[in-house]
């Protein structure tokens, strides 16, 4: 695990490679590159900067949500309904709609098989995100946040009554009716704020700090991968890098989501893959592929990227066919 911390007005101690270092700085900077790492929730909280909220200009329409941003044919709402169902969910394969399932709301313990009674909660509400820093994001960044299914703590299937009771409140004004879920809820709240580099206001930070120092002392949370990065590409429809074709054409702007990306250049390039996964015909391939970080987690399996003009593939095995730990896909050189 690699992590770095700098905490606003708070001195903290970091242990890294056996070296203990005291750090005190003006801005928060906490990064985790290992999603399986176990972190102390209070330590993560202390890395989050404390600032006044900036509520001016918010509108829910600024966050385009319930979209299929990862190109799997299912919008974010249906993905979460399927993911959070108890046991096996029956899904319409053509429309990718959950037609039958049971759900148990962690907020209040309510169980239902009626999807109309289930809401998908943005754990950190859209307005709260706006007030805490998203006001400075681009539209693609807001779209990425509003539809983030890459980390199960961002979106959660809960009872509609609890979601509406919560509304856009932070932990200062609302906590789940089930007190036994408070510590988990706070850990999720802190992880979303830290992962997306959102701030907390003074009362919010104080309330969370009091709970994590008191009845939720010792609460841990798992690490995370980098949040989805929205990439704007000149094209007419939403497109994603796939294992078979990569193409962009000049036309109106569209949002594309990738786990690790910079920009997709304007190009008419098409890359064709052979049966063994080798590139058989390319034209300026690197200009049409997303830039990736070798060894980092990725999706979907088989996607192509580039690093220093070298083609990389999203694979669950290394070049020798040895599976990566946890059966997770990573960016590696194409064989």
C-alpha positions as CSV (number, residue, x, y, z in Angstrom):
1,X,0.0,0.0,0.0
2,X,1.2,3.5,-0.9
3,X,-0.3,6.4,0.9
4,X,0.5,10.0,1.8
5,X,-1.2,12.3,4.2
6,X,-1.2,16.0,4.8
7,X,-3.8,17.4,7.2
8,X,-5.2,20.9,7.5
9,X,-4.4,22.4,10.9
10,X,-4.0,18.8,12.3
11,X,-0.7,17.2,13.1
12,X,-0.6,13.5,12.4
13,X,1.9,10.7,12.3
14,X,2.6,8.5,9.3
15,X,4.3,5.2,9.4
16,X,5.7,4.3,6.0
17,X,8.4,1.7,5.3
18,X,9.3,1.7,9.0
19,X,9.9,5.4,9.2
20,X,7.8,7.6,11.5
21,X,7.3,11.1,10.2
22,X,5.2,14.0,11.6
23,X,3.4,15.9,9.0
24,X,1.6,19.2,9.3
25,X,0.3,21.1,6.2
26,X,-2.4,23.4,5.0
27,X,-4.2,21.0,2.6
28,X,-5.5,17.5,2.6
29,X,-3.7,15.0,0.3
30,X,-4.5,11.4,1.0
31,X,-4.1,8.7,-1.6
32,X,-4.6,5.0,-1.4
33,X,-3.5,2.7,-4.2
34,X,-4.5,-0.6,-2.6
35,X,-8.2,-1.3,-2.4
36,X,-7.6,-4.2,-0.1
37,X,-5.8,-2.1,2.5
38,X,-7.3,-1.8,5.9
39,X,-7.3,1.8,7.2
40,X,-8.5,3.4,10.5
41,X,-11.5,5.6,9.7
42,X,-10.4,8.3,12.2
43,X,-7.0,8.5,10.4
44,X,-8.7,9.0,7.1
45,X,-11.1,11.6,8.6
46,X,-8.0,13.6,9.8
47,X,-6.8,13.9,6.2
48,X,-10.0,15.6,5.0
49,X,-9.8,19.3,4.8
50,X,-12.2,21.5,6.7
51,X,-13.8,24.3,4.8
52,X,-17.0,26.3,4.6
53,X,-19.5,24.9,2.2
54,X,-20.3,26.7,-1.0
55,X,-24.0,26.0,-1.8
56,X,-24.4,28.7,-4.5
57,X,-25.6,27.6,-7.9
58,X,-26.6,24.0,-7.1
59,X,-29.1,22.2,-9.2
60,X,-29.7,18.4,-9.3
61,X,-29.8,18.6,-13.1
62,X,-26.0,19.5,-12.9
63,X,-25.4,15.8,-12.0
64,X,-26.7,13.6,-14.8
65,X,-27.5,10.3,-13.1
66,X,-28.8,6.8,-13.7
67,X,-26.7,6.5,-16.9
68,X,-24.8,3.6,-18.3
69,X,-21.4,5.1,-18.1
70,X,-19.3,1.9,-18.2
71,X,-20.9,0.6,-21.3
72,X,-22.2,-2.7,-19.9
73,X,-25.8,-2.1,-21.1
74,X,-27.1,-1.4,-17.5
75,X,-27.6,2.1,-16.1
76,X,-26.2,2.8,-12.6
77,X,-29.6,2.4,-10.8
78,X,-30.2,-1.1,-12.2
79,X,-26.6,-2.1,-11.5
80,X,-27.0,-1.2,-7.8
81,X,-30.4,-2.9,-7.6
82,X,-28.9,-6.0,-8.9
83,X,-25.7,-5.8,-6.8
84,X,-27.5,-5.1,-3.5
85,X,-30.3,-7.7,-3.9
86,X,-30.5,-10.5,-1.4
87,X,-29.4,-13.7,-3.3
88,X,-30.1,-14.0,-7.0
89,X,-31.9,-11.1,-8.8
90,X,-34.0,-11.9,-11.9
91,X,-32.9,-9.5,-14.6
92,X,-34.4,-8.8,-18.0
93,X,-31.4,-9.5,-20.3
94,X,-32.6,-7.2,-23.1
95,X,-33.4,-4.0,-21.1
96,X,-31.1,-4.9,-18.1
97,X,-33.9,-4.2,-15.7
98,X,-34.2,-6.0,-12.4
99,X,-37.7,-7.6,-12.5
100,X,-37.7,-9.6,-9.4
101,X,-35.5,-9.5,-6.2
102,X,-35.6,-9.0,-2.5
103,X,-33.8,-6.1,-0.8
104,X,-32.9,-5.4,2.9
105,X,-32.3,-1.7,3.7
106,X,-29.2,-1.3,5.9
107,X,-30.5,2.1,7.1
108,X,-33.7,0.9,8.8
109,X,-33.8,-2.9,8.4
110,X,-36.8,-2.9,6.1
111,X,-37.1,-5.8,3.7
112,X,-39.1,-5.6,0.4
113,X,-39.5,-7.3,-2.9
114,X,-41.1,-4.2,-4.4
115,X,-38.5,-2.2,-6.4
116,X,-40.7,0.9,-6.2
117,X,-40.0,0.9,-2.4
118,X,-36.2,0.9,-3.0
119,X,-34.2,4.1,-3.6
120,X,-30.6,4.3,-4.7
121,X,-29.0,6.6,-2.2
122,X,-25.9,8.7,-3.0
123,X,-24.3,8.2,0.4
124,X,-22.8,11.6,0.1
125,X,-25.8,13.4,-1.5
126,X,-25.3,15.3,-4.7
127,X,-26.0,18.6,-3.1
128,X,-23.6,17.8,-0.3
129,X,-21.0,16.9,-2.9
130,X,-21.6,20.2,-4.7
131,X,-21.3,22.2,-1.5
132,X,-18.1,20.3,-0.6
133,X,-16.1,20.8,-3.8
134,X,-18.1,19.5,-6.8
135,X,-19.1,23.0,-7.6
136,X,-15.6,23.3,-9.1
137,X,-15.8,20.0,-11.1
138,X,-16.5,19.7,-14.8
139,X,-19.7,18.2,-16.0
140,X,-18.0,14.9,-16.9
141,X,-16.6,14.7,-13.3
142,X,-20.1,15.3,-11.8
143,X,-21.5,12.6,-14.1
144,X,-18.8,10.2,-13.0
145,X,-19.6,10.8,-9.4
146,X,-23.4,10.6,-9.8
147,X,-23.1,7.2,-11.5
148,X,-20.1,5.7,-9.7
149,X,-20.6,1.9,-9.3
150,X,-16.8,1.3,-9.1
151,X,-17.0,1.5,-5.3
152,X,-20.0,0.1,-3.5
153,X,-19.8,2.8,-0.9
154,X,-20.8,5.6,-3.2
155,X,-24.3,4.3,-4.1
156,X,-26.5,2.1,-1.9
157,X,-29.9,0.5,-2.3
158,X,-32.0,1.6,0.7
159,X,-35.7,1.9,1.6
160,X,-37.3,4.9,-0.1
161,X,-38.6,6.2,3.3
162,X,-35.1,6.3,4.8
163,X,-33.6,7.9,1.8
164,X,-36.2,10.7,1.8
165,X,-35.7,11.2,5.5
166,X,-32.0,11.6,4.9
167,X,-32.5,13.9,1.9
168,X,-29.2,15.9,1.4
169,X,-28.3,16.0,5.1
170,X,-24.8,15.2,6.4
171,X,-24.1,13.2,9.7
172,X,-24.6,16.4,11.7
173,X,-28.3,16.3,11.0
174,X,-29.0,12.7,10.0
175,X,-27.8,9.2,10.9
176,X,-29.5,5.9,10.0
177,X,-32.4,4.8,12.2
178,X,-30.5,1.6,12.9
179,X,-27.9,2.6,15.4
180,X,-26.0,-0.6,14.8
181,X,-25.2,0.7,11.3
182,X,-23.9,4.1,12.4
183,X,-20.2,3.1,12.4
184,X,-20.4,1.5,9.0
185,X,-22.3,4.5,7.6
186,X,-19.7,6.9,9.0
187,X,-16.8,4.8,7.5
188,X,-18.6,4.9,4.1
189,X,-19.1,8.6,4.4
190,X,-15.5,9.3,5.2
191,X,-14.2,7.0,2.5
192,X,-16.4,8.7,-0.2
193,X,-15.3,12.2,0.9
194,X,-11.6,11.2,0.9
195,X,-11.7,9.2,-2.4
196,X,-13.4,12.1,-4.2
197,X,-11.3,14.8,-2.4
198,X,-14.4,16.5,-0.9
199,X,-14.2,18.8,2.1
200,X,-16.2,18.8,5.3
201,X,-17.6,21.8,7.1
202,X,-16.6,22.4,10.8
203,X,-19.8,20.9,12.4
204,X,-19.8,17.9,10.1
205,X,-16.1,17.1,10.8
206,X,-16.6,17.6,14.5
207,X,-19.7,15.3,14.6
208,X,-18.0,12.5,12.7
209,X,-14.8,12.9,14.7
210,X,-16.7,12.7,18.0
211,X,-18.5,9.5,16.9
212,X,-15.3,7.8,15.5
213,X,-13.5,8.8,18.7
214,X,-16.3,7.5,20.9
215,X,-18.8,4.8,20.3
216,X,-17.3,4.0,16.9
217,X,-13.7,4.1,18.1
218,X,-11.5,1.6,16.2
219,X,-13.7,1.5,13.1
220,X,-11.8,0.5,10.0
221,X,-12.5,0.8,6.4
222,X,-11.0,-0.7,3.3
223,X,-8.9,1.3,0.8
224,X,-10.0,2.3,-2.6
225,X,-8.8,2.7,-6.2
226,X,-8.8,6.0,-7.9
227,X,-12.3,7.3,-8.7
228,X,-13.6,7.1,-12.2
229,X,-12.2,9.9,-14.4
230,X,-14.6,11.4,-16.9
231,X,-13.1,11.8,-20.4
232,X,-14.6,14.1,-23.0
233,X,-14.2,12.8,-26.5
234,X,-15.4,14.2,-29.8
235,X,-18.1,11.7,-30.8
236,X,-21.8,11.5,-31.4
237,X,-22.6,8.8,-28.8
238,X,-21.2,7.5,-25.6
239,X,-18.2,5.2,-26.3
240,X,-15.8,3.1,-24.3
241,X,-12.5,1.4,-25.0
242,X,-13.4,-2.2,-25.8
243,X,-11.3,-5.3,-26.7
244,X,-12.4,-5.2,-30.3
245,X,-12.6,-1.7,-31.6
246,X,-11.4,1.8,-30.6
247,X,-12.6,4.7,-32.7
248,X,-13.3,8.4,-32.3
249,X,-14.6,10.9,-34.8
250,X,-15.0,14.7,-34.8
251,X,-18.5,15.6,-33.6
252,X,-20.3,17.0,-30.5
253,X,-18.8,16.4,-27.1
254,X,-19.8,13.2,-25.2
255,X,-18.9,11.8,-21.7
256,X,-16.8,8.7,-21.5
257,X,-15.9,7.1,-18.2
258,X,-12.6,5.2,-17.6
259,X,-11.0,4.0,-14.4
260,X,-7.6,5.5,-15.4
261,X,-7.6,8.0,-18.3
262,X,-6.4,11.3,-19.5
263,X,-7.8,12.3,-22.9
264,X,-8.8,10.6,-26.1
265,X,-7.4,12.4,-29.0
266,X,-9.4,13.5,-32.0
267,X,-8.8,10.8,-34.5
268,X,-10.4,8.5,-37.1
269,X,-8.2,5.6,-36.0
270,X,-9.7,2.1,-35.8
271,X,-7.8,-0.7,-34.1
272,X,-8.6,-4.3,-35.0
273,X,-7.5,-7.3,-32.9
274,X,-6.7,-10.8,-34.0
275,X,-8.0,-13.9,-32.3
276,X,-4.9,-14.1,-30.1
277,X,-5.4,-10.5,-28.9
278,X,-2.6,-9.1,-31.1
279,X,-3.1,-5.9,-33.0
280,X,-3.3,-6.8,-36.7
281,X,-3.9,-3.4,-38.2
282,X,-3.4,0.0,-36.5
283,X,-3.1,3.6,-37.5
284,X,-1.8,6.0,-34.8
285,X,-3.1,3.6,-32.1
286,X,-1.7,5.5,-29.2
287,X,-3.6,8.7,-30.2
288,X,-6.9,6.8,-29.9
289,X,-6.4,4.9,-26.7
290,X,-6.7,6.1,-23.1
291,X,-3.4,6.5,-21.2
292,X,-3.2,4.0,-18.4
293,X,-1.0,3.3,-15.4
294,X,0.7,-0.1,-15.7
295,X,-0.2,-2.5,-12.9
296,X,-3.3,-0.6,-11.8
297,X,-6.7,-2.2,-11.6
298,X,-8.9,-1.9,-14.7
299,X,-12.2,-2.7,-16.4
300,X,-13.5,-4.1,-18.6
301,X,-11.3,-7.1,-19.1
302,X,-9.8,-7.0,-22.6
303,X,-9.8,-3.2,-22.9
304,X,-6.8,-1.6,-24.5
305,X,-4.7,1.4,-23.3
306,X,-1.3,2.9,-23.9
307,X,1.6,4.0,-21.7
308,X,4.7,5.6,-23.3
309,X,3.5,4.5,-26.7
310,X,3.3,0.9,-25.6
311,X,0.0,-1.0,-25.9
312,X,-1.4,-2.4,-22.6
313,X,-4.3,-4.8,-22.1
314,X,-6.7,-5.1,-19.2
315,X,-6.2,-8.7,-18.1
316,X,-6.7,-11.0,-15.1
317,X,-3.4,-12.8,-15.8
318,X,0.1,-11.7,-16.4
319,X,1.9,-12.3,-19.8
320,X,2.7,-15.9,-18.7
321,X,-0.9,-16.7,-17.9
322,X,-0.6,-16.5,-14.1
323,X,-3.7,-15.1,-12.5
324,X,-3.4,-11.9,-10.5
325,X,-4.3,-12.1,-6.8
326,X,-8.0,-11.7,-6.1
327,X,-8.8,-12.4,-9.7
328,X,-8.7,-8.7,-10.3
329,X,-7.9,-7.3,-13.8
330,X,-4.8,-5.1,-14.2
331,X,-3.1,-3.2,-17.0
332,X,-0.2,-5.1,-18.4
333,X,1.8,-5.1,-21.6
334,X,0.0,-6.8,-24.4
335,X,1.6,-10.2,-25.2
